[in-house]
Every structure is written in C-alpha cells, then in structure tokens.
Amino acid sequence: MPPSLPALRAATLLAAFAVLPAAAAQGLDADVLAAKAAFQKGDRARLDAIAPRTRGHPLEPYVAWWQLKLRIDTADAAELRAFTARYASTPLAERARDDWLRAVGKRSDWAAYASTPGATEPEDADLRCYAAQAARARDGDAALAAAKPLWFTGKATPDACDPVFTALMATGAISVADRWARYRLALEAGGFRLAQQVAGGLPASDRLGAGEFQRIDARPVDELARGNFRWKARDGRELALYALERAARADPEDARSGWIRWRERLPAQDRAWGDARLAYHASRALLPWANAAWREPLPAEMSAEMHAWRARAALRAQSWRDLAAAIDAMPASMAEEAGWRYWRARSLEASGRDGEADAIYRALSVGQDYYALLAADAQGVCVSPMSEPVAVDAAWQAKFGARPDVVRAVKLAELDLRADSQREWYAIVRDMDDDALNQASLFAAGKRLNDRSINTANRTRERHDYALRYPAPWRDQFAAAARDNEIEEAMLLGIARQESRFTPEIVSSAGAVGLMQLMPATAKWVAKQSGRADYRPSRINDVDVNTQFGAFYFRYWLDRLDGSWALAAAAYNAGPRRAQAWRPAAELDGAAWVESIPFNETRDYVKKVLANSVVYARALGDPAVDLTRRLGRIGPRAPETAALVAKD
C-alpha cells in the first residue's frame, strides 16, 4: 500500500531537516523553544510570528498544536478536523479533540459535540459527563443513566458533572441513600469539604448545616467524647461518624475512648463502619491495638485500602491466623495479587500446611520482582529467569529511527520536553510484540533515553532481556562511589534505577535532581558533612558528584539505622525520622515491616530498591545474595539511635 500524503510530507520534511547544517538545525530548535515559551505565556501574536520559522522541523506539529490550543475556545469544527487529519499519526490529534470537546461542552453546543468522532466513549470524567449531556439533548433524561456511576466517588468531580447529577437527583435516579453513600465515600477519602457539600444538599429533613460541621471541625475529639448527637435520626448518626473520622485521622488513640463510649447507640451496620474506620486509622498509625480492633464485626463492604490495612495490622502483630482471615475476606481479584498470594503462603506455612504454601511459592517465583524473589527464597532456591540477550538488528534500527514519531520523541527529549516525549514514545511502543519492544529498548538506550529503554523492556511478555530491564550505565562512577563510601555498588544501582531510571538531567516535581534524586538541601548537607568545599549547587546533577553524594547519604543512614538496608532505603525516600518512627515495638520480620510502612510511595520504593539490588548483585557476580537475608529483621528503636536521628 502506498504511503499516505501526510506520511510522505512528513518523511520529506524529516529528510530535509536531516541534511540541514548543524547551526541551522540548532536555530530551528531555538525557534521551537521560543514558540513553546510564547505558548506558555499565552502570547498568541508572538507564537504566530514564530510558527512559520519552524516549518520543516520534526516538532512542527507541536507548534501547530500550541497555536490551536491558545484559540481552542473559539475554534470551529472545521479547524479541528483539519488539525486531526493533518496530525492523525501523533498523540496530538486525540489531545486536540478532547480539548475541543471540553470547549464546546462548556458552551453547551451539543450538536457539535455529538458529531465529533470519538466523542461518545471518552475516558475522562468531565468528557463522560459532557457526552451524557449531549446524549440527553438528543434522547432525553434517560440518557443520563450512563453517567450515574461517576457519582460514587469520594473525590470532587468536574464541574461538567454538576448538571448531570442535578438532573439525576431531580428524577430520583440518584436517591437520598445514594447521597449518603457518597458522603461516606468522601469521609473515607478525607474529603471533608465534599462530605459537607453532599450533606448540605440533601432534602431538608436530612440536611446537615455548615454550623454543625464547623463545631466538630474545631474540636473533633472533644465533640466525639461529648456524644451530643441526634442518635435516633439518620443525619445525627452521620454527623457522629463524621466526628469519628475527623478525630481518628487526627489521633486514633484519643478517638478510641470517645467512640467506645457512644458506639452502642448506633445501628449495627453504622457501628461496624465506625469500628472499621477506627481500626484502619490505628493500623496506619501502627498502634499496638490495631489488629485487635479488626476483630470487631466489620461492614459487609470495605474499600481495598481497608482490606489491605487489616492484613498489614495482622502482619505487624505477627498474627498469622488474623492475616489468613484478612486475606480470605478480600475481593477475589485483590487476593490474587502477587503480594497477598505470597502472604497467604506464609500464613499457610505458619499453620503447618507446607504443601499448599510450596505450590504458591512455586507459582510466584517467576521473574525478578520483589515477591518472586521472596517466594524463591522461601523455597531455598535461587531462581534465575531465562534471559534472552537481544542483538542489534541494524536494518530494523535504521528503519525505526527514521520514523517521524520516533524522530519527534527523540527531539522532544533533546529539548527537555519530557512529558511530550514520553507520550510520543508510549504511542510508539504500546502495541509492539516482544521482538520489537526489545529492539525499541535498544534504540532508546542508544539515544540515552534510559527511562524509556527500561520501561519498554519491562513491557515484554515472554521474551525478556534482563540486561535491558536492569542496565548499568556510568559503571565507573557507581563503582567509585561504592568504593569510596564502602557500600555495595548493587545497592547504588538499585536506588538509581528506581529514583531516576538512570536519567542524570531529571528533576522531580519536588525538586530532587539527578541519578540519585538529591534535594538541593540534602546535597548541601552532604557537601558539609563530607568536607567537599568545592561543591557548588550547579554541580548537583553532575554524575560524579550525584553518585558520590547519594552513596554518602545512604551509607550515613545505614550506619545510624543498625545497618538495616530496609530502614536505610525508607530513610532515603521518606526521611530518617519517619523510618525511625515506623520501627516496631518488638523485633519483626523485615518483609512484614516493609509491608506495614504507612506511606504507599515509600512502601513501594523500598520493595523495588531492595529487589533491584538483589538482581544487580547477582549480575555483578554474587549469586548467593537473597532478598530475605537483605531484609533481615527490624528491631525497636535503641535510645542512642533515636537521639542520633533526632539530632540530624
């Protein structure tokens, strides 16, 4: 089949760009960056003046997109069709369509909305609500039913959904019970303002006024202890549960006494919800009575987070029977997750059902992720999954590298337009088979797009090249940092793989910089501690400096946290005071301790960093290393250690 005219045009432009002198190409790059700056300032006149100078540049579609984006509120359907037809092969076509749909939705132009291809099955909540309004304009109120599931969330919904929900309430499709259900969801999510809005919009007989909430918000523990609620009325009981949620989030220990005093006044279903919420907050606060709190009668339905913390409280209490009960109560899809299957096996093993446990361990120990490594350790084996090294296919690479979308992804990365580069790359690789994924990973590595290389290699389903999934660039610098700070190189590689995907120029949303993701204040502190008088803030992302400082910082806390890899990794991510505060009252299995880390990000981080370190250690010649020994056991805080952490 001959190429389409847009493809021919793009190929011609790319060929012309490829033979431009370097200075001219750099000039076009500068024009693109100037166009982006004008777009970000909303300067349409300047953007329109710069745009002609970017013709022939691989990122010309982005300049056109920025122009359209600035006038999206007034653009007509013909402009949208022209743009999406011209740039149909880019992720920009879908972005333009969705933004245009938002614009016509805001002005209630339902005929234009409904006539736009792809408008009827959007993914985003605001577009789903606009689609429902467009369908209602054509088919009447019955068409709104498709949007009702959007109501059941504890988070704020887009303004586009307000007319839909108002209409559904008017017809009774969203009932008073549905409104109370969302009120509870909002409480569970910590959305107290949303809960107040929902309760304030109820019929007069159920409505809760702002003053009642303000009284509780000012002193939730005191109001809960006082128990001055209308216990026989639904609105009064819901206000009591609001007070419990507020108090338990602030201090579950203080909330407990007030709740126990009054909870018998509630119907069994409401009391069960309150007991579960108190147990949930006690579990996340790592309180010693949390596991016992989950033995109270529980509600028929609980969120995945509540199920997970019921299990974590049992782990923290080292109660295998309660852990088994918690996992058995989970929804089937949740219980089949690798982590809960591993902990089910541990509970079976603890109860003497070794055969059943071994069957789970064998099924899990495939691959090199955290739970696969733990499952292999439980069997006393070192499983080395089949890695099939991939050779460079020069012809494939050349053809792939000439593709307009690949050229755009690379150029976007060169110009530090990372988010756009990642969108382009995802569109490129999302439907590839394993062979193509591995070759694309090699290509990205060759362009030093290490994050895309690793993430692409991670997508393979059957043929895996683990050297692509776990690369080791900058070996000289990592080896030097490991040697100078007396720490395993494998651990530093494991941290860098998780922190930055080996992208030295990356800066996180929080301001962390470089391979080891150092905060500027941390780098300054390390420079002082290590006597680096030559350090300047401008050097923070220098690979030599960044690896040395990251190694020093990890080693520093490893020494002050009993030599525990898990505690030091948690300290690296969440800070040493938190890592210290999360320690148990009695010695605890390291894997159980990691599972009970209250912060989702840190829990996931510690798992991945330690698993990475094991994979790298084996690749570097230490096949005997295992994850279970690396996790070790976590003991309570020693007074002298607590004093050191508090001082630093």
QUITA-V411983 format. One record per helix or strand. SS is the DSSP state (@ for helix, = for strand). FROM is the first residue (numbers start at 1). TO is the last residue. If there is no record, write none. Layout:
ss=SS from=FROM to=TO
ss=SS from=FROM to=TO
This chain:
ss=@ from=5 to=18
ss=@ from=22 to=41
ss=@ from=44 to=54
ss=@ from=60 to=70
ss=@ from=77 to=86
ss=@ from=92 to=106
ss=@ from=110 to=114
ss=@ from=125 to=139
ss=@ from=141 to=151
ss=@ from=159 to=170
ss=@ from=176 to=188
ss=@ from=192 to=200
ss=@ from=210 to=218
ss=@ from=220 to=226
ss=@ from=234 to=265
ss=@ from=268 to=284
ss=@ from=290 to=293
ss=@ from=304 to=316
ss=@ from=320 to=328
ss=@ from=332 to=335
ss=@ from=338 to=350
ss=@ from=354 to=364
ss=@ from=370 to=378
ss=@ from=394 to=401
ss=@ from=404 to=414
ss=@ from=418 to=429
ss=@ from=434 to=446
ss=@ from=450 to=457
ss=@ from=466 to=469
ss=@ from=475 to=484
ss=@ from=489 to=499
ss== from=507 to=507
ss== from=513 to=513
ss== from=518 to=518
ss=@ from=520 to=530
ss=@ from=537 to=539
ss=@ from=543 to=560
ss=@ from=565 to=574
ss=@ from=576 to=581
ss== from=588 to=589
ss=@ from=590 to=595
ss=@ from=600 to=619
ss=@ from=627 to=631
ss== from=633 to=634
ss=@ from=639 to=647
